[in-house]
Amino acid sequence: MIRQSQSVRQSQTLQQRLSPQQIQYIKLLQLPTLQLEQRVKQEIEANPVLELDDDVTLDEDNTVSDDTEQIMDPDDPSPGQSDSDSPEDQESVDDSHEIDWDSYFQDDDNEFVPGYRSDQGEWKDMPKPYKTGFMERLEQQVELLDLDGKQQKIAAEIIGSTDPDGYLRRELDAIIDSVAFSEGVLVSNQEAEDVLYQIQRLDPPGIASRNLRECLLVQLEVMDSRNPARQLAMEILETSWPYYKKKHYDKILRKLNISEKQLREADQVIKLLDPKPGESEEYLNPDQFIIPDFEVYYEESMEESDGETGDFVIRMHHRNVPSVRISRHYKELWDSMDKNSNRNGDEETRQFIREKMDSARWFIESIQQRKNTLMSVMKTIVALQEDFFRTGKGIRPMILKDVAERVGMDISTISRVVNGKFVQTPFGVFELKYFFSEGLETDSGESVSNREIKNILLDLVSKEDKMNPLSDQALADELSRKGYPVARRTISKYREQLNIPVARMRRGIG
């Protein structure tokens, strides 16, 4: 017999929980530049105590009075603050006392002390010009076609079902059903095919194709017929598509009874076609364009010296340090209530101001701490990757732990910092994650980054015989001869990460 019983027990456990201020700081830390800007706007809308400060104080030399421009010695990475300096350690507004307004104002000129100011005035936003959208251009072209009312409804459904890359992956029967359901119009399959035929021959040709083969055939059809290889290219796609996409060129030669020269010319025509007619720069969201969070360059020393001397200059984008301040209106409102004899009647208003001031202080301190953390991590990355930032070459093996130990922060914090952040250098714009890679020991005992191995792999593939491309094992053997002992399965992994096809798919013609 099973005996059941209930009992009440007490136990003590030690748990670590994040405060609301810590959570806010962590969320701000991982935001990219554009999203941080949106987050600041949201906070200003939610908290009337905060307001934007568009004024930027400049020194006599036209530089911003701020520490966002850092010049560092390569040998002194200047580790940043530890995680213990996060905003939750800061003192909040005490509900039982008056607000210390002096902490937000300077005594000399009664100006606000926002705690941080934007810099780099030349990086301010410019108005974005209006551009006609991809779908809008298609709709304008459809209006020029001689379509009746029913055909226009079909065309609108087809355009609305076209994917961003330009393909119609929705079944035509589903489009017919949708027109019948939403418009109450019965459409035959042939009527839908006729409208689709006309749309596919708009600009860009091949739009709304149902597969790659159809997309390429449409483009060949509208191509100048005087091209001698055009007709053979169409014949290859119509009769030998399975062989062509798998690069079984020998089977195509036998089936069509053509020479290698003819096949090569037709292949060149096909390769000039656009496999994704919908993808263009107009289709990109302007907000998706990369805005570097940092700018780093090496500045040579003007002093004469026998050795190489200079400093790294690190600038933080002004959007990483948005300019916000405490509104003076609420200071005046608070003073007005002080002069009112019936202070108890305004207690609800006072409580509201206290809460909003508390929230504003936490938000300001979180952004300031975010700025300090980002700058500290960036300085450490530059110190560890000094050769690259000086010459553009020589990425050293570096993992998150290396940076975390130097700046005295947790690995998860470093991960949040580098994710989605970019740096502009004289050698291009790079995501911070680009500088992190595992190491590999060469035959000489030197440690190199696996990014260097990938660059060598790309070079080998670019110089290989396209008639006899190198297999993964052959690539591994070539790297081994260069002093980099890499296993075949590692080569396969690197090749996939670099989007390099297998040897058979890299084979060329003649």
C-alpha positions in Angstrom: 0.0 0.0 0.0 1.4 3.4 -1.0 1.3 6.0 1.8 0.9 9.6 0.8 1.6 12.5 3.1 2.2 16.3 2.8 4.6 18.4 4.8 5.8 22.0 4.9 9.5 22.8 4.9 11.6 25.9 5.0 14.8 26.2 3.1 17.3 29.0 2.4 18.7 29.5 -1.1 21.0 32.1 -2.4 19.9 33.6 -5.7 21.3 36.4 -7.8 18.8 38.5 -9.7 19.3 41.4 -12.0 17.8 44.7 -10.9 15.7 46.7 -13.4 18.7 49.1 -13.8 21.0 46.2 -14.7 18.5 44.8 -17.2 18.1 48.2 -18.8 21.9 48.6 -19.1 22.3 45.1 -20.6 19.6 45.8 -23.2 21.1 49.2 -24.2 24.6 47.6 -24.4 23.6 45.1 -27.1 21.7 47.6 -29.2 23.3 48.6 -32.6 23.7 52.3 -33.3 20.4 52.8 -35.2 18.3 50.8 -32.7 19.9 52.8 -29.8 18.7 56.0 -31.5 15.2 54.6 -31.7 15.3 53.5 -28.1 16.3 57.0 -26.9 13.4 58.5 -28.8 11.0 56.0 -27.2 12.4 56.9 -23.7 11.9 60.6 -24.4 8.3 59.9 -25.4 7.7 57.9 -22.3 9.5 60.2 -19.9 8.6 63.9 -20.2 11.5 64.8 -17.9 14.0 63.9 -20.7 14.5 66.0 -23.8 16.9 66.1 -26.7 19.8 68.4 -26.5 20.9 69.4 -30.0 23.5 71.9 -28.9 27.1 70.7 -29.2 29.8 72.8 -27.5 32.9 73.2 -29.7 36.4 74.2 -28.6 38.3 76.9 -30.4 39.8 74.3 -32.8 36.3 73.2 -33.8 36.5 69.9 -31.9 33.9 68.7 -29.6 34.4 69.1 -25.9 34.1 65.5 -25.1 36.2 62.4 -24.5 34.7 60.4 -27.3 38.0 60.9 -29.2 40.6 58.6 -27.6 44.3 58.6 -28.5 46.0 55.6 -27.1 49.4 54.2 -27.0 49.5 50.6 -28.5 51.3 49.3 -25.4 48.7 50.7 -23.0 45.2 49.3 -23.7 43.8 51.1 -20.6 41.3 48.4 -19.4 37.8 49.7 -18.7 35.7 49.6 -15.7 34.5 46.3 -14.3 30.9 45.1 -14.3 30.6 46.3 -10.7 30.4 49.9 -12.0 27.0 49.2 -13.7 24.2 51.7 -13.1 22.4 49.8 -10.3 25.3 50.9 -8.0 24.4 54.5 -8.5 22.3 56.4 -5.9 18.7 56.9 -6.8 16.3 59.7 -5.9 15.1 59.4 -2.3 11.3 59.9 -2.1 11.6 61.3 1.4 13.9 64.2 0.4 13.9 67.0 -2.0 15.4 66.5 -5.4 19.1 67.5 -5.7 18.7 69.7 -8.8 22.3 70.8 -8.5 23.4 67.4 -9.7 21.8 68.2 -13.0 22.9 71.8 -13.4 26.3 73.6 -13.4 26.5 76.3 -10.8 28.3 78.7 -13.0 25.9 79.1 -16.0 22.8 77.1 -14.9 23.2 74.9 -17.9 22.1 71.3 -17.8 24.7 68.6 -17.3 23.4 65.8 -19.5 26.3 63.5 -18.5 27.1 62.9 -22.1 27.0 64.9 -25.4 27.0 63.9 -29.0 30.0 64.6 -31.1 31.1 64.4 -34.7 28.7 67.1 -36.0 29.7 66.3 -39.5 28.0 62.8 -39.1 24.6 64.3 -38.6 21.7 62.8 -40.6 20.9 64.1 -44.0 17.3 63.9 -45.4 16.9 60.7 -47.3 15.7 61.3 -50.9 12.5 59.5 -52.0 13.0 56.5 -54.2 10.4 54.7 -56.2 10.0 51.3 -54.7 10.5 48.0 -56.6 6.9 46.9 -56.4 5.7 50.5 -57.2 7.7 50.4 -60.5 6.2 47.1 -61.4 2.7 48.4 -60.8 3.4 51.5 -62.9 4.5 49.2 -65.8 1.4 47.0 -65.4 -0.7 50.2 -65.8 0.8 50.7 -69.3 -0.2 47.2 -70.4 -3.4 46.7 -72.3 -5.2 44.7 -69.6 -8.9 44.6 -68.9 -10.4 44.7 -65.4 -10.1 41.0 -64.8 -6.5 40.9 -65.9 -5.6 43.8 -63.7 -6.9 41.9 -60.7 -4.8 38.9 -61.6 -1.8 41.1 -62.2 -2.2 42.8 -58.8 -2.4 39.4 -57.1 0.7 38.1 -58.9 2.8 41.2 -58.0 1.6 41.0 -54.4 2.7 37.4 -54.2 6.2 38.0 -55.7 9.1 37.5 -53.2 11.8 40.1 -52.6 14.3 38.1 -54.8 11.8 38.4 -57.7 10.4 34.9 -57.7 6.7 33.8 -57.6 6.8 30.9 -55.3 3.0 30.8 -54.8 1.2 28.3 -56.9 -0.8 29.8 -59.7 -3.9 27.8 -58.6 -3.7 29.6 -55.2 -3.6 32.9 -57.0 -6.7 32.0 -59.0 -8.5 31.0 -55.8 -7.5 34.2 -54.1 -8.8 36.3 -56.9 -12.1 34.4 -56.9 -12.4 34.7 -53.1 -11.4 38.4 -52.7 -12.8 39.8 -55.9 -15.5 37.4 -56.8 -14.1 36.9 -60.3 -13.6 33.4 -61.8 -10.3 33.1 -63.6 -9.1 30.2 -65.8 -5.6 28.8 -65.6 -4.9 30.0 -69.2 -5.9 33.6 -68.3 -3.6 33.6 -65.3 -0.8 32.2 -67.4 -1.3 34.9 -70.1 -1.0 37.7 -67.5 2.0 36.1 -65.8 3.6 35.9 -69.3 3.3 39.6 -69.8 4.6 40.5 -66.2 7.6 38.3 -66.6 8.7 40.4 -69.6 8.5 43.7 -67.8 11.6 45.4 -66.4 13.6 43.6 -65.0 12.9 40.6 -67.3 12.4 37.4 -65.5 10.5 38.9 -62.6 7.8 36.7 -61.1 9.3 33.5 -62.5 8.5 30.3 -60.7 12.0 28.8 -60.9 15.5 29.6 -62.0 15.2 27.9 -65.3 12.1 29.9 -66.3 13.8 33.1 -65.1 16.9 32.5 -67.3 14.8 31.5 -70.3 12.7 34.7 -70.1 15.8 36.8 -70.1 17.3 34.9 -73.1 14.0 35.4 -74.9 14.1 39.2 -74.6 17.8 39.3 -75.4 19.1 40.6 -78.7 18.5 37.8 -81.2 21.7 38.7 -83.1 23.8 37.1 -80.4 24.9 33.8 -82.0 25.2 31.9 -78.7 21.7 32.9 -77.5 19.8 30.2 -79.4 22.1 27.5 -78.2 21.9 28.8 -74.6 18.1 28.5 -74.8 18.3 25.0 -76.2 20.6 23.9 -73.3 18.2 25.3 -70.7 15.2 23.7 -72.4 16.6 20.3 -73.2 19.6 19.7 -70.9 18.8 21.7 -67.7 19.4 18.8 -65.3 22.8 18.3 -66.8 23.7 22.0 -66.9 22.8 22.8 -63.3 25.0 19.8 -62.1 27.8 20.8 -64.5 27.8 17.5 -66.4 29.2 19.2 -69.5 30.3 16.0 -71.2 26.7 14.8 -71.3 25.6 18.0 -72.9 28.3 17.8 -75.5 27.1 14.3 -76.5 23.4 15.0 -76.3 23.5 18.2 -78.4 26.4 17.2 -80.6 28.2 20.5 -80.2 31.9 21.5 -79.7 33.4 22.7 -76.4 33.9 26.1 -77.9 30.1 26.4 -78.7 29.3 25.2 -75.2 31.7 27.7 -73.6 30.2 30.6 -75.6 26.6 29.6 -74.5 27.7 29.2 -70.9 29.2 32.7 -70.9 25.8 34.1 -72.2 23.9 32.3 -69.4 26.3 33.5 -66.7 25.6 37.1 -67.8 21.9 36.7 -66.8 20.5 37.8 -63.5 19.5 34.8 -61.3 17.6 37.1 -58.8 16.0 39.9 -60.8 14.2 41.3 -57.7 17.4 41.9 -55.7 18.6 45.5 -56.1 19.8 48.3 -53.9 16.4 50.0 -54.2 15.0 46.9 -52.4 17.2 47.4 -49.4 15.8 49.3 -46.4 17.9 52.4 -45.8 18.0 51.6 -42.1 19.9 48.4 -43.0 22.9 50.4 -44.2 25.9 50.0 -42.0 26.8 53.0 -39.8 30.1 52.4 -38.1 30.1 52.6 -34.3 33.8 53.5 -34.2 36.5 54.9 -36.4 40.1 53.7 -35.8 43.3 54.8 -37.5 47.0 55.0 -36.8 48.5 58.4 -36.5 52.3 58.6 -37.0 54.2 60.7 -34.4 55.6 64.0 -35.6 58.6 63.7 -33.4 61.8 62.3 -34.8 62.7 58.9 -33.4 64.9 56.0 -34.4 62.0 53.6 -33.9 58.5 53.6 -35.2 56.3 55.7 -33.0 52.7 56.8 -33.1 49.3 56.5 -31.6 46.0 54.9 -32.4 43.0 57.3 -32.6 39.6 55.8 -31.7 36.5 57.9 -32.3 33.0 56.8 -31.3 30.1 57.7 -33.5 27.9 60.4 -32.0 24.8 58.2 -32.2 26.4 55.9 -29.6 26.2 58.8 -27.2 22.9 60.5 -27.9 22.5 64.0 -26.4 19.6 64.1 -24.0 19.1 66.2 -20.9 16.8 66.9 -18.0 14.0 69.4 -19.0 14.3 72.7 -17.2 10.5 73.0 -17.3 10.2 70.4 -14.4 12.7 72.3 -12.3 10.6 75.4 -12.7 7.5 73.4 -11.9 9.1 72.1 -8.8 10.1 75.6 -7.7 6.6 76.9 -8.4 5.2 74.2 -6.1 7.7 75.2 -3.4 6.3 78.7 -3.4 2.7 77.4 -3.1 1.6 77.4 0.5 -0.6 74.3 -0.1 2.2 71.9 -0.7 0.3 68.8 0.4 -2.1 69.3 -2.5 0.7 68.9 -4.9 2.1 65.7 -3.4 0.9 63.6 -6.3 2.6 65.8 -8.8 5.8 65.7 -6.7 5.7 62.0 -6.6 5.3 61.9 -10.3 8.3 64.1 -10.8 10.4 62.1 -8.4 9.7 58.9 -10.2 10.4 60.3 -13.6 13.6 62.0 -12.4 14.7 58.6 -11.0 14.0 56.9 -14.3 15.8 59.6 -16.2 18.9 59.3 -14.1 19.0 55.6 -14.5 18.6 55.9 -18.2 21.3 58.6 -18.5 23.7 56.5 -16.4 23.0 53.4 -18.4 23.8 55.1 -21.7 27.0 56.6 -20.2 28.0 53.2 -18.9 27.3 51.8 -22.3 29.6 54.3 -23.9 32.4 53.6 -21.4 32.0 49.9 -21.9 32.1 50.1 -25.7 35.1 52.4 -25.7 37.0 50.1 -23.3 36.3 47.0 -25.4 37.3 48.8 -28.6 40.5 50.0 -27.1 41.3 46.5 -26.0 40.6 45.0 -29.4 42.9 47.6 -31.0 45.6 46.7 -28.5 45.3 43.0 -29.2 45.1 43.4 -33.0 47.6 46.2 -33.3 49.2 44.8 -36.5 45.9 44.8 -38.4 44.9 48.3 -37.4 48.3 49.5 -38.4 48.8 47.7 -41.7 45.5 46.0 -42.6 47.0 42.5 -42.3 47.8 40.0 -39.7 44.7 39.1 -37.7 45.9 37.3 -34.5 44.0 34.5 -32.8 41.6 36.1 -30.3 38.6 34.9 -28.4 36.0 36.7 -26.2 37.8 35.5 -23.1 41.0 37.4 -24.0 39.1 40.7 -24.1 37.0 39.9 -21.1 40.1 39.2 -18.9 41.7 42.5 -19.9 38.7 44.8 -19.3 37.5 42.8 -16.2 34.1 42.0 -17.6 32.1 38.8 -18.1 32.3 37.0 -21.5 28.6 37.5 -22.0 29.1 41.3 -21.7 31.8 41.3 -24.4 29.6 39.2 -26.6 26.8 41.8 -26.4 29.2 44.6 -27.2 30.7 43.1 -30.3 27.4 41.8 -31.7 26.1 44.1 -34.4 28.8 46.8 -33.9 31.1 48.0 -36.7 34.4 49.8 -36.9 35.6 52.0 -39.8 39.3 51.6 -40.6 41.5 52.8 -43.5 41.2 49.2 -44.8 37.4 49.0 -44.8 34.5 48.6 -42.4 34.5 45.5 -40.2 32.1 44.0 -37.7 33.8 43.7 -34.3 33.1 39.9 -34.5 35.5 39.8 -37.5 38.5 40.2 -35.1 37.6 37.1 -33.1 38.8 33.7 -34.3 40.3 30.5 -33.0 44.0 29.9 -33.4 46.0 27.2 -35.2 49.6 26.2 -34.6 51.8 25.9 -37.7 54.6 23.5 -38.2 57.0 26.1 -37.0 55.1 26.5 -33.7 53.7 29.9 -34.6 50.0 30.5 -33.7 47.9 31.9 -36.6 44.2 32.8 -36.9 41.9 30.5 -38.7 40.9 33.6 -40.7 44.3 33.5 -42.2 43.8 29.9 -43.2 40.5 30.8 -44.8 42.2 33.5 -46.9 44.8 31.0 -48.1 42.0 28.6 -48.9 40.3 31.3 -51.0 43.5 32.0 -52.8 44.0 28.3 -53.6 40.5 28.0 -55.0 40.9 31.2 -57.1 44.1 29.8 -58.7 43.0 26.2 -59.2 42.6 24.6 -62.6 38.8 25.0 -63.3 38.8 21.9 -65.5 40.2 19.9 -62.5 39.2 21.7 -59.3 40.9 20.7 -56.1 39.0 18.3 -53.7 38.9 19.0 -50.0 41.7 16.5 -49.5 43.8 18.1 -52.2 43.2 21.5 -50.5 44.3 20.1 -47.2 47.4 18.7 -48.7 48.3 22.1 -50.3 47.8 23.8 -46.9 50.0 21.2 -45.3 52.8 21.8 -47.7 52.6 25.5 -46.8 53.0 24.6 -43.1 49.4 24.6 -42.0 48.4 21.2 -40.9 44.6 21.2 -41.4 42.3 18.1 -41.5 40.1 17.4 -44.5 36.9 17.8 -42.4 38.2 21.2 -41.3 38.7 22.2 -44.9 35.1 21.1 -45.6 33.8 23.3 -42.7 35.8 26.3 -43.8 34.7 25.9 -47.4 31.1 25.9 -46.4 31.6 29.0 -44.2 33.1 30.7 -47.2 30.2 29.6 -49.5 32.6 27.8 -51.8 30.9 24.9 -53.7 32.3 21.4 -53.8 34.9 20.6 -56.4 32.4 19.2 -58.9 30.3 22.4 -58.8 33.4 24.5 -59.4 34.3 22.7 -62.7 34.5 24.9 -65.7 34.4 24.4 -69.5 37.6 24.0 -71.6 
